[in-house]
Amino acid sequence: MEVRHGLGYQNYEKMMANNIFYIDKTNFIREWWECADEVTLITRPRRFGKTLNMSTVECFFSNKYKGRKDLFEGRKVWEDEELRAMQGTFPVIFMSFASVKPGRDAKAENGTDIGSIVELTASIKKVIADIYNEYAFIMDKDIYTENEREHFASVSDDMPDITTHTAINRLCHYLEKYYGKKVIVLLDEYDTPMQEAWAKGFWDEAVGFFRSFFGPTFKTNNSLCRGLITGITRVSKESIFSDLNHLKVVTTTSDEYATCFGFTEKEVFEALDSSDLGEHKEGVKKWYDGFAFGSHTDIYNPWSIASFLKSRGRYEAYWANTSSNSLVSAFIRTSNIEAKKTVEDLLGGKSFQASIDEQIVFSQLDGNINAVWSLFVASGYLKIIDSEPLAEGRMDDIKYTLALTNREVLFMFRNMIRGWFGIDVSGSAYNDFVKAMLLDDVEYMNEFMNEIALDSFSSFDVAKNAASGDHPERFYHGFVLGLIVGLRDRFEITSNRESGFERYDVVLNPRNRERDNAYIIEFKVFRASREKELKDTVASALAQIEEKQYEKTLITNGVPKEKIKKYGFAFQGKKCLIG
């Protein structure tokens, strides 16, 4: 039967039944079982095969698949005689919180949809109630007390929180009683509701709920054989895992299971060869390589590789575009100037150093930029290329050198910046603005800013920056950077850097000085206390360029003075004037 390159399969049995392209990761079962940890948490970025591996574990151990050796014959796990004897012999509970999100009925005072803790917990209750319905048949056996039967019947979509907290614990007890064997509990995407709770503003309430749920499920569960939890982030132990002192945590910096999630370079190159795409190895490496788990480098995202194979060799940002990047975007968009400067450096192919903490403390994300970079590492957008102790002899405080993971992520960040302002990067208007700036066509630049781009400036965004004490210039600064970020191949683009006596806003230093001019752009927001009209603001911006000697760095680097173009951008609400 011909192998098919299908996408979106997360169920192992369905993949095998449909002969879908699959790289054998069943050795994960052997590694996990031999580690003998009672409860294991494994974190990996999205689309790295977490759900498929969990489904594979379920298919192997669950008594629902008893006698299904056809699913594993020829696979690595089947080489182990002791494990072969375990196939289909355990009761298994498989839960996924991937779809556990608050609804859209709750509103903030400004009318924004926020959801609520009630809606979030209702989603979890439905997940649990569905599992109980799946095992309703066990109550036909005359081995349960009346209280046990009453409790089983009480588990429903609208059960009280206190019932929810212990529901999986109690179900494990019922299953052990029925099968005479302790239970394997699998929980996939455990942190999805936690991220939603943080984003929607009810983090503390969610922490209380999940702490009460995880304890009985994975700690005080006498009917538990093994527990396996997966997610993107390692949520701080002090928040929801405070009672799980036996929890084995495996993150992206751990060596355990390093090659079980994602494809190794050897696996990718073999897949390319078998698909007659071997000539693309170098291109695929540039676009999709860059992930590292523990000491294992050259790890590839499975979704990107499967998509590339299915498309017969078309390069696109497959993984980066598979889901919303709203959380990442929000952090960058609302961050301080230093963080924005770091993102600019990343887009230019540079790296930076930061301290990261794999225990994500969501309460710190608003004020601790290192917590944000930690989230980016866990999510796969940044890779660790080096590390060193901050102090000699201390390994508990490490400075990491970070960079964008690969070309795919680079394109995601570029498009994200442009998308903040509703810019169609493929549209002629965007291209014409860039051309107009390079040709010094100030008239068209003004027309574009006032008739097209400013339509995407929401009054809320502009007002929010001002009300928060942030400089309004930062908003407009980010907008223009979004317009010109595509010029990185022709210019070294820097902003908010030291030059002369103070700081300039944006400088474009040409890589080819014979062909291109250099550009200095200064932003000013109209102040009624200082200026009568926008043209006065433009004049002030241009005067500042001269007074502060912003051209000094360019001249020092060999750019002739006559090839330095200077623009003043003046803004007043949704009005703009460029001179």
C-alpha positions in Angstrom: 0.0 0.0 0.0 1.3 3.4 -0.9 2.2 5.7 1.9 0.1 8.9 2.0 1.2 12.3 3.3 -1.8 13.3 5.3 -1.9 16.2 7.8 -3.7 16.6 11.0 -3.7 13.0 12.2 -3.2 12.8 16.0 -4.7 9.3 16.5 -2.2 6.5 16.1 -4.8 3.9 15.1 -6.2 6.1 12.4 -2.7 6.8 11.0 -2.0 3.1 10.7 -5.4 2.3 9.2 -5.0 4.9 6.5 -1.3 4.2 5.9 -0.3 7.8 6.7 3.3 8.8 6.5 4.8 8.1 10.0 8.3 8.2 11.4 8.5 5.5 14.1 8.6 7.0 17.5 7.3 4.0 19.4 10.6 3.6 21.2 9.2 6.4 23.4 7.0 3.8 25.0 10.0 1.7 26.0 12.0 4.7 27.3 9.1 6.0 29.3 8.2 2.6 30.8 11.9 1.8 31.7 12.3 5.2 33.5 9.7 3.9 36.0 8.7 7.4 37.1 5.3 7.4 38.6 4.2 10.8 37.1 6.0 12.4 34.2 5.5 15.9 32.8 7.0 16.5 29.3 7.0 19.9 27.7 7.5 20.5 24.0 6.4 23.2 21.6 3.1 22.8 19.7 2.9 20.4 16.8 5.8 18.3 18.0 3.9 15.1 18.2 2.8 15.2 21.8 -0.8 14.2 21.2 0.2 11.5 18.7 2.7 10.0 21.2 0.0 10.0 23.9 -2.3 8.3 21.5 0.4 5.7 20.7 0.9 5.0 24.4 -2.9 4.6 24.8 -3.1 2.2 21.8 -0.2 0.1 23.2 -1.3 -0.2 26.8 -5.1 0.2 26.8 -7.2 -2.9 27.1 -9.5 -1.3 24.5 -6.8 -2.4 22.0 -6.2 -5.9 23.4 -4.9 -8.2 20.7 -4.1 -5.3 18.3 -0.5 -6.5 17.6 -1.1 -5.3 14.0 -0.7 -1.8 15.2 2.8 -2.3 16.4 4.4 -5.2 14.4 7.5 -4.0 12.7 7.8 -1.0 15.0 10.7 -0.5 17.4 8.6 -1.1 20.6 7.7 -4.6 19.3 11.3 -5.7 19.5 11.0 -5.7 23.3 9.6 -9.1 24.4 8.6 -8.0 27.9 6.7 -5.0 26.5 5.0 -7.1 23.8 3.4 -9.0 26.6 1.9 -5.8 28.1 0.1 -4.7 25.0 -3.5 -4.2 25.6 -3.4 -5.1 29.3 -4.1 -1.9 31.3 -7.1 0.3 31.9 -6.2 3.7 30.5 -7.7 7.1 31.0 -6.8 9.6 28.2 -7.8 13.2 28.7 -7.0 16.2 26.5 -7.4 19.8 27.6 -6.5 21.1 24.1 -10.0 22.4 23.6 -10.6 23.6 27.2 -11.2 27.3 26.7 -13.6 29.9 28.2 -16.6 30.8 26.1 -17.3 34.2 24.5 -20.3 35.3 26.6 -18.5 37.1 29.4 -17.7 40.8 28.7 -15.2 43.2 30.3 -16.3 46.7 31.1 -15.1 47.9 27.7 -17.1 45.2 25.9 -14.2 42.8 25.2 -14.9 39.1 25.3 -13.0 37.6 28.2 -14.6 34.4 29.2 -14.6 33.3 32.8 -13.4 30.6 35.2 -16.9 29.2 35.3 -16.9 28.7 31.5 -13.4 27.2 31.7 -14.2 24.7 34.4 -17.4 23.8 32.6 -15.3 22.7 29.6 -13.2 20.5 31.9 -16.3 19.0 33.5 -17.5 18.0 30.1 -14.2 16.3 29.3 -14.5 14.3 32.5 -18.2 13.5 32.1 -17.5 12.1 28.6 -14.9 9.8 30.0 -17.3 8.5 32.6 -19.9 7.9 29.9 -17.3 5.9 28.0 -16.9 3.6 31.0 -20.5 3.5 32.1 -20.6 -0.3 31.3 -18.4 -1.1 34.3 -21.4 -0.3 36.6 -23.2 -3.3 35.2 -20.9 -5.5 37.3 -22.2 -6.2 40.8 -19.0 -5.2 42.6 -19.7 -1.6 43.6 -21.4 -0.2 46.7 -24.5 2.0 46.6 -22.4 5.1 47.4 -20.0 4.3 44.6 -22.9 3.9 42.1 -24.5 7.2 43.3 -21.2 9.0 42.9 -20.6 7.6 39.4 -24.1 8.8 38.4 -23.4 12.3 39.9 -20.6 13.0 37.5 -22.0 15.2 34.8 -21.4 18.4 32.9 -22.9 20.5 35.7 -21.3 18.7 38.7 -20.0 20.9 41.5 -16.3 21.7 41.6 -15.6 19.5 44.6 -16.9 16.5 42.6 -14.7 17.5 39.7 -11.6 17.7 41.8 -11.7 14.0 42.7 -13.6 12.6 39.7 -10.5 11.0 38.0 -9.2 9.7 41.3 -12.6 7.9 41.9 -12.8 6.6 38.3 -9.3 5.0 38.7 -10.6 3.3 41.8 -13.7 2.0 39.9 -11.5 0.8 37.0 -9.0 -1.0 39.3 -12.0 -2.7 41.0 -13.4 -3.8 37.6 -10.1 -5.0 35.9 -8.0 -5.9 38.9 -5.3 -3.7 37.7 -4.1 -0.1 38.5 -4.7 2.6 35.9 -2.5 4.6 33.5 -3.7 8.2 33.3 -2.7 10.4 30.3 -3.3 14.1 30.3 -2.5 16.0 27.1 -2.1 19.8 26.7 -2.6 20.3 30.4 -1.5 24.0 30.3 -3.9 25.2 27.6 -6.5 26.3 30.2 -3.8 27.9 32.3 -2.7 30.1 29.4 -6.3 31.0 28.7 -6.9 31.9 32.3 -3.9 34.2 32.3 -4.8 35.8 29.1 -8.4 36.4 30.2 -7.6 37.6 33.7 -8.7 34.9 36.1 -5.3 33.2 36.8 -5.7 33.0 40.5 -9.1 31.3 40.3 -7.7 28.8 37.8 -4.7 28.0 40.0 -7.0 27.2 42.9 -9.1 24.9 40.8 -6.2 23.0 39.2 -4.3 22.6 42.4 -7.3 20.8 43.8 -7.6 18.7 40.7 -4.0 17.6 40.1 -3.4 16.6 43.7 -6.1 13.9 43.9 -5.5 12.8 40.3 -1.7 12.3 40.4 -0.6 12.4 44.1 -3.1 10.8 46.4 -4.4 8.3 43.9 -3.8 4.8 45.2 -5.2 3.3 42.0 -2.7 5.0 39.8 -0.1 2.9 38.0 1.6 5.6 35.9 0.8 9.2 35.0 1.9 11.0 31.9 1.3 14.7 31.3 2.2 16.9 28.3 2.1 20.6 27.5 4.0 23.5 26.0 5.1 25.1 29.2 6.2 24.1 32.6 3.9 26.1 34.8 5.5 27.0 38.1 5.4 24.1 40.6 4.4 26.6 43.3 1.2 27.4 41.5 -0.6 24.1 40.5 1.9 21.3 41.2 2.7 22.2 44.8 1.5 18.8 46.1 3.3 16.8 43.4 6.7 16.5 44.9 7.3 13.2 43.1 6.7 14.8 39.6 9.4 14.0 37.0 9.7 17.1 34.8 11.3 16.8 31.3 11.7 20.2 29.5 13.3 21.2 26.2 16.7 21.5 28.0 16.5 17.9 29.3 18.1 15.0 27.6 15.4 12.5 28.4 13.1 11.6 25.4 15.1 14.1 23.3 14.6 12.3 20.0 11.0 11.0 20.8 9.3 14.3 19.9 10.2 15.9 16.6 12.2 14.5 13.8 16.0 14.1 13.8 18.0 15.3 10.8 18.7 11.7 9.8 15.0 10.9 9.8 14.2 14.1 7.8 16.9 13.4 5.2 15.8 9.8 4.8 12.2 11.0 4.3 13.3 13.5 1.7 15.2 10.8 -0.2 12.3 8.3 -0.1 10.0 11.0 -1.5 12.4 11.9 -4.3 13.1 15.3 -2.7 16.7 14.7 -1.7 17.9 17.8 -3.6 16.1 19.9 -1.0 18.1 18.9 2.0 20.1 22.2 2.3 16.9 24.3 1.9 14.9 22.3 4.4 17.7 22.6 6.9 17.8 26.4 6.5 14.0 26.7 6.8 13.1 24.1 9.4 16.1 23.0 11.4 17.1 24.7 14.6 15.2 23.1 17.4 17.3 21.4 20.2 16.2 19.3 23.1 18.8 18.8 25.7 22.2 18.2 24.0 20.4 16.9 20.9 20.5 19.5 18.1 19.2 19.5 14.6 15.6 18.6 15.6 12.8 19.4 13.1 9.2 20.2 13.6 7.1 17.3 12.3 4.3 19.4 11.0 6.6 21.5 8.8 8.3 18.4 7.4 5.1 16.6 6.7 3.6 19.7 5.0 6.8 20.1 2.9 6.6 16.5 1.8 2.9 16.8 1.0 3.4 20.0 -1.0 6.2 18.2 -3.0 8.9 20.7 -2.1 7.2 24.1 -1.5 8.8 26.3 1.2 6.4 28.0 3.5 6.0 28.9 7.2 3.9 25.9 7.9 4.4 25.4 11.6 4.4 29.1 12.5 1.0 29.6 10.8 -0.8 26.6 12.3 -2.4 28.5 15.2 -2.8 31.9 16.7 0.4 33.6 17.9 -1.7 36.2 19.8 0.1 35.7 23.1 3.5 36.1 21.6 2.3 39.1 19.6 0.8 40.8 22.6 4.0 40.5 24.6 6.1 42.1 21.9 3.6 44.8 21.0 3.2 45.9 24.6 6.8 45.5 25.7 9.3 48.3 26.4 11.8 49.8 23.9 14.6 47.5 25.0 12.5 44.4 24.1 11.5 45.8 20.8 15.2 46.5 20.0 15.9 42.9 20.8 13.3 41.7 18.4 14.8 44.0 15.7 18.2 42.4 16.3 16.6 38.9 16.1 15.0 39.9 12.7 18.5 40.9 11.6 19.9 37.5 12.4 21.5 38.5 15.6 21.5 36.8 19.0 21.1 38.1 22.5 21.8 37.0 26.1 19.2 36.5 28.8 18.5 34.5 31.9 15.6 32.1 31.5 13.5 30.0 33.9 11.8 26.9 32.6 9.2 27.2 35.4 6.9 29.7 33.8 5.5 32.2 36.3 2.7 33.8 34.5 2.3 36.5 37.0 5.8 37.8 36.0 5.1 38.0 32.3 3.8 41.6 32.6 6.9 43.0 34.3 9.8 40.5 33.8 11.2 40.4 30.2 13.2 37.3 31.0 10.0 35.5 31.9 8.8 36.4 28.4 11.9 35.1 26.7 11.5 31.9 28.8 8.0 31.5 27.3 9.4 32.0 23.8 12.0 29.3 24.4 9.4 26.9 25.7 7.2 27.7 22.7 9.9 27.0 20.2 10.3 30.6 18.8 13.8 31.0 20.3 16.6 28.5 20.5 19.5 28.2 22.9 22.8 28.4 21.0 25.1 28.7 24.1 25.0 28.9 27.8 27.4 29.8 30.6 27.2 30.3 34.4 26.8 33.9 35.5 29.3 33.2 38.3 32.2 30.7 38.4 31.2 27.5 40.1 27.5 28.2 40.0 25.2 26.3 37.7 21.9 27.4 39.2 22.1 30.8 37.5 22.9 30.5 33.8 23.1 33.1 31.0 21.8 31.8 27.7 22.5 33.0 24.2 19.3 33.0 22.3 18.3 33.4 18.6 15.3 32.9 16.4 14.9 29.2 15.8 15.0 29.2 12.0 13.9 30.9 8.8 10.3 29.8 9.3 10.1 31.6 12.6 11.8 34.6 11.1 9.0 34.9 8.5 6.4 34.5 11.3 7.9 37.4 13.3 8.1 39.6 10.2 4.5 39.0 9.2 3.4 39.4 12.8 4.9 42.9 13.0 3.3 43.9 9.8 0.0 42.3 10.8 -0.2 44.5 13.9 -1.2 47.3 11.6 -3.3 45.5 9.1 -0.7 45.8 6.4 -1.1 43.5 3.4 2.5 42.6 2.8 1.7 41.3 -0.7 -0.3 44.4 -1.7 0.8 47.1 -4.0 0.2 49.9 -1.5 2.7 48.5 0.9 5.3 48.0 -1.9 4.6 51.5 -3.3 5.2 53.1 0.1 8.6 51.5 0.4 9.4 52.5 -3.2 8.3 56.0 -2.5 10.5 56.3 0.5 13.5 55.0 -1.5 12.7 57.5 -4.3 12.2 60.4 -1.8 8.6 60.7 -3.0 7.3 62.5 0.1 4.0 63.3 -1.5 3.0 59.7 -1.9 4.4 58.7 1.5 2.0 61.3 3.0 -0.9 60.0 0.9 -0.3 56.4 2.0 0.0 57.2 5.7 -3.1 59.3 5.7 -5.4 57.3 3.4 -4.4 53.7 4.0 -2.2 52.9 6.9 -3.9 55.2 9.4 -7.1 53.3 8.9 -5.5 50.6 11.0 -4.7 52.9 13.9 -7.3 52.3 16.5 -8.1 55.1 18.8 -7.9 52.6 21.6 -4.3 51.7 20.8 -3.1 55.2 20.5 -5.0 56.3 23.6 -3.8 53.3 25.6 -0.2 54.1 25.0 -0.7 57.7 26.2 -2.9 56.7 29.2 -0.4 54.2 30.4 2.4 56.7 30.5 4.1 55.1 27.5 5.5 57.5 24.9 3.0 57.8 22.0 6.0 57.9 19.7 6.5 54.2 20.4 3.2 53.3 18.8 4.0 55.1 15.6 7.6 54.0 15.7 6.4 50.3 15.7 4.1 51.0 12.8 6.8 52.4 10.5 9.1 49.6 11.5 6.4 47.2 10.4 6.4 48.9 7.0 10.1 48.8 6.4 11.1 45.5 8.1 11.2 43.9 4.7 14.1 46.0 3.7 16.5 44.1 6.0 18.2 42.5 3.0 19.2 46.0 1.6 19.7 47.9 4.8 20.9 47.5 8.4 17.9 48.8 10.3 18.5 50.1 13.8 16.4 52.1 16.2 16.6 53.8 19.5 20.3 53.6 19.6 23.0 55.9 20.8 24.3 58.3 18.2 25.7 61.8 18.8 24.3 63.3 22.0 21.0 61.4 22.3 19.0 58.7 20.5 17.6 58.5 17.0 14.4 56.7 16.2 15.2 54.7 13.1 18.3 54.6 10.9 18.6 52.6 7.6 22.3 52.0 6.8 22.7 50.8 3.2 24.5 47.5 2.6 25.3 48.8 -0.9 26.4 52.4 -0.5 26.8 53.0 -4.2 23.2 52.0 -5.0 21.2 53.2 -1.9 21.0 56.2 0.2 20.9 56.2 4.0 17.9 57.3 6.0 17.3 58.8 9.4 13.7 58.9 10.6 12.6 60.9 13.7 9.1 60.6 15.1 7.2 63.4 16.9 3.7 63.5 18.3 2.0 66.9 18.1 1.9 68.7 21.4 -0.5 71.6 21.6 1.5 73.2 24.3 4.6 73.4 22.0 3.3 73.6 18.4 0.5 75.3 16.6 0.2 72.8 13.7 1.7 69.5 12.4 4.2 71.3 10.2 5.7 72.7 13.3 6.1 69.2 14.7 7.8 68.1 11.5 10.2 71.0 11.8 10.9 70.1 15.4 11.7 66.5 14.4 14.1 67.6 11.6 15.7 70.1 13.9 16.3 67.4 16.5 18.1 65.2 13.9 20.5 68.1 13.3 20.9 69.2 16.8 21.6 65.8 18.2 23.9 64.8 15.3 22.1 61.6 14.5 24.1 61.3 11.2 27.4 61.0 13.1 27.4 57.1 13.1 26.6 56.9 9.4 29.3 59.4 8.5 31.8 57.5 10.7 30.9 54.3 8.9 31.7 55.9 5.5 28.3 57.1 4.2 28.8 60.4 2.4 26.8 63.2 4.0 25.0 64.0 0.7 23.6 60.4 0.6 21.9 60.7 4.0 18.1 61.4 3.7 16.3 62.7 6.7 12.6 62.4 7.4 10.5 63.9 10.1 7.2 62.0 10.9 4.6 64.1 12.8 1.5 62.5 14.2 -1.7 63.9 15.7 -4.2 61.1 16.5 -5.0 59.6 13.1 -3.3 62.5 11.1 0.2 62.3 9.8 2.6 64.7 8.1 6.0 63.7 6.7 8.6 66.2 5.7 
